Amino acid sequence: ERLFPTLACAYAAWRGGDEGVALRRTAYAGALHFRRLAEQVLALHRRQGDAAEAAIERLLSAPASVCVMAD
């Protein structure tokens, strides 16, 4: 819920009868967002090895890690 707050809204829209439009759009945006985030984590680990733990934690705790949808 903290990393992808709009997913619950999209799921509710699907349950409400929007035929999955919001859920598909939100899932696609989430896939792009979290892929980029994972690539950043992997790059940190490649550069810093086991010493990357703190940097990875900062990255994943930063507000930019949260996937939000623009209206």
DRENDREN-733595 format. One record per residue: residue number from 0; y, x, z of N, C-alpha, C in turn. Coordinates in steps of 0.02 Angstrom, whole numbers, plus 32768, in hexadecimal, padded with zeros to 4 digits. Layout:
<nr->NUM&n.y->Y&n.x->X&n.z->Z&ca.y->Y&ca.x->X&ca.z->Z&c.y->Y&c.x->X&c.z->Z>
...
This chain:
<nr->0&n.y->7FC4&n.x->8029&n.z->8000&ca.y->8000&ca.x->8000&ca.z->8000&c.y->803F&c.x->802B&c.z->8000>
<nr->1&n.y->803D&n.x->8063&n.z->8023&ca.y->8079&ca.x->808C&ca.z->8026&c.y->8085&c.x->80B2&c.z->7FE5>
<nr->2&n.y->8051&n.x->80C7&n.z->7FC3&ca.y->805A&ca.x->80ED&ca.z->7F86&c.y->8064&c.x->80C2&c.z->7F48>
<nr->3&n.y->8050&n.x->8082&n.z->7F4B&ca.y->8053&ca.x->8058&ca.z->7F0F&c.y->8063&c.x->8010&c.z->7F24>
<nr->4&n.y->809E&n.x->8005&n.z->7F42&ca.y->80AD&ca.x->7FC3&ca.z->7F5E&c.y->80AF&c.x->7F8A&c.z->7F2B>
<nr->5&n.y->80BF&n.x->7F98&n.z->7EED&ca.y->80C4&ca.x->7F62&ca.z->7EBB&c.y->8080&c.x->7F4A&c.z->7EA3>
<nr->6&n.y->804B&n.x->7F6E&n.z->7EB3&ca.y->8008&ca.x->7F59&ca.z->7E9E&c.y->7FF5&c.x->7F16&c.z->7EBE>
<nr->7&n.y->8006&n.x->7F0C&n.z->7EFD&ca.y->7FF6&ca.x->7ECD&ca.z->7F1E&c.y->801A&c.x->7E93&c.z->7EFD>
<nr->8&n.y->8057&n.x->7E9D&n.z->7EE9&ca.y->807D&ca.x->7E68&ca.z->7EC7&c.y->805E&c.x->7E57&c.z->7E83>
<nr->9&n.y->8048&n.x->7E8B&n.z->7E60&ca.y->8028&ca.x->7E7F&ca.z->7E1F&c.y->7FE6&c.x->7E5A&c.z->7E27>
<nr->10&n.y->7FC1&n.x->7E6C&n.z->7E5A&ca.y->7F82&ca.x->7E4A&ca.z->7E69&c.y->7F8F&c.x->7E01&c.z->7E7A>
<nr->11&n.y->7FC3&n.x->7DF5&n.z->7EA1&ca.y->7FD4&ca.x->7DB0&ca.z->7EB3&c.y->7FE8&c.x->7D88&c.z->7E75>
<nr->12&n.y->800B&n.x->7DA8&n.z->7E47&ca.y->801E&ca.x->7D86&ca.z->7E09&c.y->7FE0&c.x->7D74&c.z->7DE0>
<nr->13&n.y->7FAF&n.x->7DA1&n.z->7DDE&ca.y->7F71&ca.x->7D92&ca.z->7DBC&c.y->7F4D&c.x->7D57&c.z->7DDD>
<nr->14&n.y->7F49&n.x->7D59&n.z->7E1F&ca.y->7F2A&ca.x->7D22&ca.z->7E44&c.y->7F50&c.x->7CE1&c.z->7E3A>
<nr->15&n.y->7F92&n.x->7CE7&n.z->7E2D&ca.y->7FBB&ca.x->7CAD&ca.z->7E22&c.y->7FB8&c.x->7C91&c.z->7DDB>
<nr->16&n.y->7F94&n.x->7CB4&n.z->7DAF&ca.y->7F8A&ca.x->7C99&ca.z->7D6C&c.y->7FB0&c.x->7CBA&c.z->7D33>
<nr->17&n.y->7FC9&n.x->7CF7&n.z->7D3C&ca.y->7FEE&ca.x->7D16&ca.z->7D05&c.y->7FC0&c.x->7D38&c.z->7CD2>
<nr->18&n.y->7F7F&n.x->7D2B&n.z->7CD9&ca.y->7F4C&ca.x->7D45&ca.z->7CAB&c.y->7F48&c.x->7D91&c.z->7CAB>
<nr->19&n.y->7F5E&n.x->7DB1&n.z->7CE0&ca.y->7F58&ca.x->7DF9&ca.z->7CE6&c.y->7F8F&c.x->7E22&c.z->7CC7>
<nr->20&n.y->7FC4&n.x->7E01&n.z->7CB0&ca.y->7FFA&ca.x->7E25&ca.z->7C8F&c.y->801A&c.x->7E58&c.z->7CBE>
<nr->21&n.y->802E&n.x->7E43&n.z->7CF8&ca.y->804E&ca.x->7E70&ca.z->7D28&c.y->801D&c.x->7EA5&c.z->7D41>
<nr->22&n.y->7FE0&n.x->7E92&n.z->7D4C&ca.y->7FAE&ca.x->7EC1&ca.z->7D65&c.y->7FA0&c.x->7EF8&c.z->7D32>
<nr->23&n.y->7F99&n.x->7EE6&n.z->7CF3&ca.y->7F8E&ca.x->7F19&ca.z->7CBE&c.y->7FCA&c.x->7F48&c.z->7CB9>
<nr->24&n.y->8006&n.x->7F2C&n.z->7CB8&ca.y->8042&ca.x->7F55&ca.z->7CB3&c.y->8049&c.x->7F84&c.z->7CEF>
<nr->25&n.y->803C&n.x->7F69&n.z->7D2A&ca.y->8042&ca.x->7F90&ca.z->7D67&c.y->800B&c.x->7FC6&c.z->7D6A>
<nr->26&n.y->7FCF&n.x->7FB5&n.z->7D57&ca.y->7F98&ca.x->7FE6&ca.z->7D58&c.y->7FA6&c.x->801F&c.z->7D27>
<nr->27&n.y->7FC1&n.x->800F&n.z->7CED&ca.y->7FD2&ca.x->8042&ca.z->7CBC&c.y->8007&c.x->8071&c.z->7CD8>
<nr->28&n.y->803C&n.x->8055&n.z->7CF5&ca.y->8071&ca.x->807F&ca.z->7D12&c.y->8055&c.x->80A9&c.z->7D4B>
<nr->29&n.y->802A&n.x->808C&n.z->7D73&ca.y->800C&ca.x->80B2&ca.z->7DAA&c.y->7FE1&c.x->80EB&c.z->7D91>
<nr->30&n.y->7FBB&n.x->80DF&n.z->7D5C&ca.y->7F91&ca.x->8114&ca.z->7D41&c.y->7FBB&c.x->814F&c.z->7D29>
<nr->31&n.y->7FF2&n.x->8141&n.z->7D08&ca.y->801F&ca.x->8177&ca.z->7CF2&c.y->803D&c.x->819C&c.z->7D2E>
<nr->32&n.y->8055&n.x->8176&n.z->7D5D&ca.y->8076&ca.x->8193&ca.z->7D98&c.y->8046&c.x->81C0&c.z->7DBF>
<nr->33&n.y->800B&n.x->81A5&n.z->7DCE&ca.y->7FDD&ca.x->81CB&ca.z->7DF8&c.y->7FBB&c.x->8204&c.z->7DD2>
<nr->34&n.y->7FB7&n.x->81FF&n.z->7D91&ca.y->7F9F&ca.x->8239&ca.z->7D6A&c.y->7FD1&c.x->8272&c.z->7D6F>
<nr->35&n.y->8011&n.x->8263&n.z->7D67&ca.y->8044&ca.x->8297&ca.z->7D6D&c.y->8044&c.x->82B5&c.z->7DB3>
<nr->36&n.y->803C&n.x->828B&n.z->7DE4&ca.y->803A&ca.x->82A3&ca.z->7E29&c.y->7FFD&c.x->82D0&c.z->7E34>
<nr->37&n.y->7FC4&n.x->82BD&n.z->7E1B&ca.y->7F88&ca.x->82E6&ca.z->7E21&c.y->7F90&c.x->8329&c.z->7DFD>
<nr->38&n.y->7FB0&n.x->8328&n.z->7DC3&ca.y->7FBD&ca.x->8366&ca.z->7D9F&c.y->7FE9&c.x->8395&c.z->7DC8>
<nr->39&n.y->801A&n.x->8379&n.z->7DEB&ca.y->8046&ca.x->83A1&ca.z->7E16&c.y->801E&c.x->83C0&c.z->7E50>
<nr->40&n.y->7FF3&n.x->8398&n.z->7E6E&ca.y->7FC9&ca.x->83B1&ca.z->7EA5&c.y->7F9C&c.x->83EA&c.z->7E8C>
<nr->41&n.y->7F7D&n.x->83E1&n.z->7E52&ca.y->7F51&ca.x->8415&ca.z->7E37&c.y->7F78&c.x->8454&c.z->7E26>
<nr->42&n.y->7FB4&n.x->844C&n.z->7E0C&ca.y->7FDE&ca.x->8486&ca.z->7DFB&c.y->7FF1&c.x->84AC&c.z->7E3B>
<nr->43&n.y->8002&n.x->8488&n.z->7E6F&ca.y->8011&ca.x->84A9&ca.z->7EAF&c.y->7FD5&c.x->84D1&c.z->7EC7>
<nr->44&n.y->7F9B&n.x->84B2&n.z->7EC3&ca.y->7F5F&ca.x->84D4&ca.z->7EDB&c.y->7F4E&c.x->8511&c.z->7EAF>
<nr->45&n.y->7F58&n.x->850B&n.z->7E6F&ca.y->7F4C&ca.x->8544&ca.z->7E42&c.y->7F79&c.x->857F&c.z->7E55>
<nr->46&n.y->7FB9&n.x->8570&n.z->7E62&ca.y->7FE9&ca.x->85A5&ca.z->7E72&c.y->7FDF&c.x->85C1&c.z->7EB8>
<nr->47&n.y->7FD0&n.x->8596&n.z->7EE8&ca.y->7FD2&ca.x->85AC&ca.z->7F2E&c.y->7F8D&c.x->85AE&c.z->7F4F>
<nr->48&n.y->7F5A&n.x->8594&n.z->7F2F&ca.y->7F18&ca.x->8593&ca.z->7F4D&c.y->7F17&c.x->856B&c.z->7F8E>
<nr->49&n.y->7EF2&n.x->8585&n.z->7FBE&ca.y->7EEC&ca.x->8561&ca.z->7FFE&c.y->7F2F&c.x->855D&c.z->8023>
<nr->50&n.y->7F5E&n.x->8587&n.z->8013&ca.y->7FA0&ca.x->8585&ca.z->8032&c.y->7FCA&c.x->854A&c.z->801A>
<nr->51&n.y->7FB2&n.x->8524&n.z->7FEB&ca.y->7FD7&ca.x->84EC&ca.z->7FCE&c.y->7FD5&c.x->84AD&c.z->7FFA>
<nr->52&n.y->7FAF&n.x->84AE&n.z->802F&ca.y->7FA6&ca.x->8472&ca.z->8057&c.y->7FE8&c.x->8452&c.z->806D>
<nr->53&n.y->8015&n.x->8478&n.z->8088&ca.y->8055&ca.x->845D&ca.z->80A0&c.y->807F&c.x->8442&c.z->8066>
<nr->54&n.y->8080&n.x->8467&n.z->802F&ca.y->80A7&ca.x->8451&ca.z->7FF4&c.y->808A&c.x->8410&c.z->7FD8>
<nr->55&n.y->8049&n.x->840B&n.z->7FD6&ca.y->8029&ca.x->83CE&ca.z->7FBD&c.y->8038&c.x->8394&c.z->7FEB>
<nr->56&n.y->8035&n.x->839F&n.z->802C&ca.y->8045&ca.x->836A&ca.z->805B&c.y->808E&c.x->8353&c.z->8053>
<nr->57&n.y->80BC&n.x->8382&n.z->8049&ca.y->8103&ca.x->836F&ca.z->803E&c.y->8109&c.x->8346&c.z->7FFE>
<nr->58&n.y->80E8&n.x->835B&n.z->7FC9&ca.y->80EA&ca.x->8337&ca.z->7F8A&c.y->80D1&c.x->82F0&c.z->7F92>
<nr->59&n.y->8098&n.x->82E8&n.z->7FB2&ca.y->807A&ca.x->82A6&ca.z->7FB8&c.y->809E&c.x->827A&c.z->7FEB>
<nr->60&n.y->80C6&n.x->8298&n.z->8016&ca.y->80ED&ca.x->8271&ca.z->8047&c.y->8133&c.x->8261&c.z->802E>
<nr->61&n.y->8147&n.x->827E&n.z->7FF8&ca.y->818A&ca.x->8274&ca.z->7FDD&c.y->8192&c.x->822E&c.z->7FBF>
<nr->62&n.y->81CE&n.x->8213&n.z->7FC2&ca.y->81DA&ca.x->81D1&ca.z->7FA4&c.y->81C7&c.x->81CD&c.z->7F5A>
<nr->63&n.y->81CC&n.x->8203&n.z->7F36&ca.y->81BB&ca.x->8203&ca.z->7EEF&c.y->8170&c.x->81F8&c.z->7EE3>
<nr->64&n.y->8147&n.x->8200&n.z->7F16&ca.y->80FF&ca.x->81F5&ca.z->7F0F&c.y->80EE&c.x->81AB&c.z->7F0B>
<nr->65&n.y->811B&n.x->8182&n.z->7F23&ca.y->8110&ca.x->813A&ca.z->7F23&c.y->811A&c.x->811F&c.z->7EDC>
<nr->66&n.y->80EA&n.x->80F9&n.z->7EC5&ca.y->80EF&ca.x->80DB&ca.z->7E82&c.y->8112&c.x->8098&c.z->7E88>
<nr->67&n.y->814E&n.x->8095&n.z->7E6E&ca.y->8173&ca.x->8056&ca.z->7E6D&c.y->8182&c.x->8043&c.z->7E25>
<nr->68&n.y->8183&n.x->8003&n.z->7E19&ca.y->818F&ca.x->7FE9&ca.z->7DD6&c.y->81D8&c.x->7FD5&c.z->7DCF>
<nr->69&n.y->81F6&n.x->7FEA&n.z->7D99&ca.y->823A&ca.x->7FD4&ca.z->7D8A&c.y->8237&c.x->7F8D&c.z->7D6E>
<nr->70&n.y->8267&n.x->7F65&n.z->7D7F&ca.y->8269&ca.x->7F20&ca.z->7D66&c.y->8286&c.x->7F1C&c.z->7D21>
